[in-house]
Amino acid sequence: MSNAILKIYPLAFPWQTEDPFLFSVYHLDSYPKGNDEMGPATSLENRNLGNDFTIKDGWRMYHGTTIPGFPYHPHRGFETITIVNKGFCDHSDSLGAAGRFGKGDVQWMTAGRGVQHSEMFPLLNKDKENHLELFQIWLNLPASGKFVDPHFKMLWHEDIPIVEENKATIKVIAGDYKNTIAPEPAPDSWAIEKANEVAIWNIHIEANSTYVLPKALTEVSRNLYFYEGSEVHISNEKVAQNHGVSLNPSSDVEIKTGDTSAHFIVLQGKPINEPVVKHGPFVMNTEEEIHATMKEYGLTQFGGWPWPYPDHVHDRDKGRFALYPDGTLIEK
């Protein structure tokens, strides 16, 4: 195996990640036309509603029972980075923040000391199918950041830089790609420090092309996720679609495509190197902190839920927007 490649592995659901990342999942659903409630205009019979993670007819309901998605649930101790390339996600949270994002937008949310939010996928089109392509990435917070204030931020597609080179496009969601700098992440993120070299890049390479992924500047964990395309060669190793590649950060990596284009996500960053104890949506450093978190959530619900429904969605005719806890409204 090439010195540039440490390991090749099949992608599961969720994807395998390395410190400082905790979790990454890829949602690809071909939803049918929407009904008046912005749910599927078709029968939901024989689905395990509330826990529908099996692809049936090309799509899933996840934890939704009327509208696909994830009704309100808590998080503490890490960050969620949600990339929506196709379709839309409706966000609502216990801070009173809300938003609708899609078409390449990214939501960066620091859970910190605790927040509840919902992530629903409204089927806005009544006259045609509703396709969803979404990535959610969990980035850990160090012990010093576990109890920071929650924070919600939108990175609008129009503001995320895209680099074009050698028949490839690189969308720089986080980090520095050859001196092209991503929008600033949330203020308490592990990614805010340049020395941590956190990067999230969405890379599309045209068919019958060669692209070289530049080496990292420091010793970081680095994984390349091949989520769409056919077979490629990475540093002369044959890699099939739906595989991940753990990379040597100190080596350039040559990627050659065949007769179809290839699509990748790169996740890299300096490891936090602290104990990780996870219990569902809570990520702390010790079992005692997990127990305390569960007790606190039971007592406070992290501020409660200010919205009328657990699976709250916004009006069908609402465009892309972000409503921040201080009342600031940004519409796109």
N, C-alpha and C positions, 0 to 999 in steps of 0.2 A: 504493500500500500504506500502511496505517496507520503512524503514527509509533511505535506500540507494538510493531510487528512488524519485525524485521530481515530474517528469511528464513523461508520455509516449504519443507520438504524431505521426500521420502519416507523412511520408516524402513527401513534395511537390517538385516542380521543380522551383526554387532552394530549397535546404534544409534550414530549420530554423537554425539560429545560434545565439550565444550570444557574447557580448563584451568580448574579443577584436576582435572576428571574425565578419565579415560583411556579408558573403555570402559563400555558398558552393554548388557546383553542381556536379552531377554524370552523366557522359556521357557513355552510353553503346550502341554500334552500331555494327550490323553484316553487314558490307559493302560487296557488291559483289566483283567479280574480278575487277581489275583496267584496265583502257584503256591506250592508249599511252600518254594521258595528265595527268595521275595519278588521274583521276576522275572515277566515277562508269561506268563500261562497260555495261550499261543498260539505258533504257529510263528515262529521267527526267520529262516526261510529267505528268501533273496534280500535280506537286509540286509547292509550293509557294516559288520559288527561290528568295534568298535574305532574306527570313524570314521563313525558313522551319524547324520548331521545332516540327512537328507532326511525330511520328514514323509511317512510311509507309514501308512495306516490311522489317521491322526490323532495319531501319536506317533513319537518317536525314541528310540534307545538311547544316543545320544551316544558316549562312549568305553567304555561298559559292554558287556560280552559276555554276562553272565547277568542282572544287575540294571542298570537304566538309571542313568546318571550319569557321574561323572568319577573314576576310580580315582586313587590317589595321584600327585601332581604338585607341583613346587616353585613358590614365589613369592619374590621379593625386591624391596624398594624401593617398595612401595605398600600399599594396604589394599583388602580386599574387603568389600563390604556386601551381604549376601544377604537378600532379602525373600521369604518363602514365604507366599503368600496361600492357596493350596490345595495339598493333599498334604503330603509331609514330605521333609525332607532329613536324611540321616545324615552327621554330620561326625566325622572322626577325623584326628589330626595327629601330627607328629613330636615334639611336646612331651608327648604322652600325654593331651592333652585330647580330649574327645569330646562328642557331643551329638546329640539328635534335636529338630528344631524344625519348626514349621508353624503353620497356623491364624492367620497374620498375624505370627508371630515374625520377628525380624531378627537375623542374626548379623553382628557387626562384628569383623573379624580384621585386625590389623596384621601384615603379613609382615615388615616391617623388614629386619633383616640376613639373614633366610632361614628358611623353614619349608616343610615338606611337609604337604599335607592331601589328603583325599579328600572328595568330595561326591556321595553316592549317593542315589538316589530309590527307596526300598523300596516295593513295591506291597503294602501291608499288608492290603488288603481282598481276601478270597478269594471273597466272595459278590456283589460289585458292582464297577463300574469304579473306577479310581483316577485322579482328575484332579489335574494339577500346574499351578500357576501360580507362577512364580518369576522374580524380577528379580535380576541380579547387577550391581553397580556397582563399578567400580574408581576409587578416589580416590587421587591421587598423594600422595607424601610429598616435602617439600623435601629438598634435599641434606643439610641438618642432621639429617634424620630417617631417611635411607636405612638406617642401621645400628643403629636402636634395637632393643631386645629385642622379639621377636614377642609378640603379645598377642591373646587370644581373649576375646570378650565376647558375652553374649546380651542382647538387648533383647526381653523377653517382650511379647507382644501386650497383655497386661493392663496393662502399665506404659507403653505408648506412648499419649500423649494424642491424643484425637480431638475436633476442633472441629466443631460443627454450626451452619451458618448459610445462609440463603437457599437452602434445598433442596439444600445441598451438605454433604458431610462431608470433612474434611481431616485425614488421619492424619499427625501431625508426627513423622517418624522422625528427622530431624536439623534443628537450627536453632530459630528463634523465629518462630512465626506469631502475630502480634498479641498478643504477651506470653504465649502458650502455649509453654512451653519443652519441647523434646524431651528424652528421657533423655540423660545425658552420654555422649558417644562414647568411643572408646578414648583412653587418656591421652596418646599421642604423635601423635594425629591432627591434620591441618590444620584439622579441624572443631572442635577443642577451644578455639581462640581465637575469641571472639565477633566480633572485628573482621574475621575472614575471611568472615563471613556465609554459611557453608555451610548449605544447606538441602536436605533431601530430603522432599518432601511427596507423598503419594498422595491424589489428589483424585477424589471421585465426585460427579457432578452429576446430579440427577434430570432426567427428560424435561421438555421445555417449560418450562425454567427459565433464569434469568439469574444468573450468579455473577461477581463481580469479584475477580480476583487482585490483591492489593495490591502496589504498587511496592516495590522493595528500598530499603534505606537507603543503600547505597553502590554504587559502580560494580563490579558483579560480572558474570560470565557467567551467563546464565539461559536454560534451555531447557525447553520444555513438550512432553511426549511423549504423544500421543493414541493410546492402545493398544486401547481398546475402545469401541464405540458406532457410530453412523452419522455423518452430517455434522453439523458444528457451525459457528457463526460466532464468530470470535475477532477482537475489535475490528473488526467488520463485514467481515472477510475470511472467505470460505468455506474450510473446512479439512476434508478427508476423514480418516476413520479411518486409522491406520497412517502418520501424518505427524508430524513434529516441527516445532516453531516456535521459532526463536531470537528472544528477546524483548528489548526495550529495558528495562533494569532500572529506569529512572527514571519509567516510566509504569505506571499501573494498567491492567489488561487485562480487558476485558469478554468473557465467554464465554456464548454463548446456545446451548442445546441444542434439538434438534427432538423428534421423537416417541419417541426412545429415550434412555436415560441415557448418560452419557459418563464415561470413566475416563482419568485422566491421572497422569503422574509429573512432578514439577518437580525439576530439578537446578540448583542455583545455588551460586556461591562466588567468592570473590576469586581471580583467577589467581595461581599460584605464580610464573609468568614466569621459569622456568629451563629450560635445555635438557632435552629428553626423548629418551632413546635406549632403544628397546624391542627386546627379543629374546624372543619368546614370553612366558613367565611372569616375565621379569626386566625391571625398569624402572629405569634409572639415568640419570646426567647425561652420561656420555661413553662412547665405544666402548671405551676402555681399562677402564672399570669393568665393562662387560658381559663383556669377555674374562676379567677377573679373577673375576667371579661364576661364569662357566661352569667355569672351572678349579677354583674352590673347591667348587662343587657336585659336580663329578666326584670330588673327593677325599674329601669329608665327607658328601655326601648330606644336608647340613643336619641332621645328627643321626640319620639313618637312619629306619627305619620300624618302630615297636614293635608293630604290629598283625599278626594272622596272615595277612591277605589284602590285596592292593592295593585291592580294592573292598570293604573291610570295612563291614559293616552290623551293627546292633544287633538284639537279639532282637525277634521280631514283637510280643510283648506288652509291650515297653518303651514307656512313655509319653514325653512331652516331658521332656527333661532336659538338663543341662549338667554335665559333669565337667571341672573345671579342672586345670591342671598341678600345682597344689599339693595335689590330692586333694579339694578342696571339691566336693561334689555337691549340685546343686539340681534338684529334681524338681517337675514341674507336673502 
